[in-house]
Amino acid sequence: MKRFFFALFFAMPVFAFAQYLELGAMIGASNYMGDLSNNSSTVYIQETRPAAGIFARYNTYTWLTFKLGFNFAMVAGEDANSQTESIRSRNLSFRSNIYEFV
């Protein structure tokens, strides 16, 4: 029985026609780096927001592929997370959604 499932697992790409149609999804995190992030390489966990995407790709020939995709991310920045008093007293913040159609 183990051999059957082992063989089935390796034969799945043949059954799924993966060489022609590819489907995928991604999840992750997005972060802002700019004026409201104290211009440093430090990642502020409070400002980390979700990101996600899906895509479909159809390979018609070895030289022609059609791709369709959608990605979404949120970014945010706050002066309140700065360690410099003059920047914190400015008290600016923002949140923005990013939509990408491929």
PyMOL commands that set and color helices and strands:
alter all, ss='L'
color gray80, all
select helices_A, chain A and resi 2-16+35-37+45-47+79-81+85-90
alter helices_A, ss='H'
color red, helices_A
select strands_A, chain A and resi 21-30+49-61+64-78+93-101
alter strands_A, ss='S'
color yellow, strands_A
deselect
rebuild
show_as cartoon
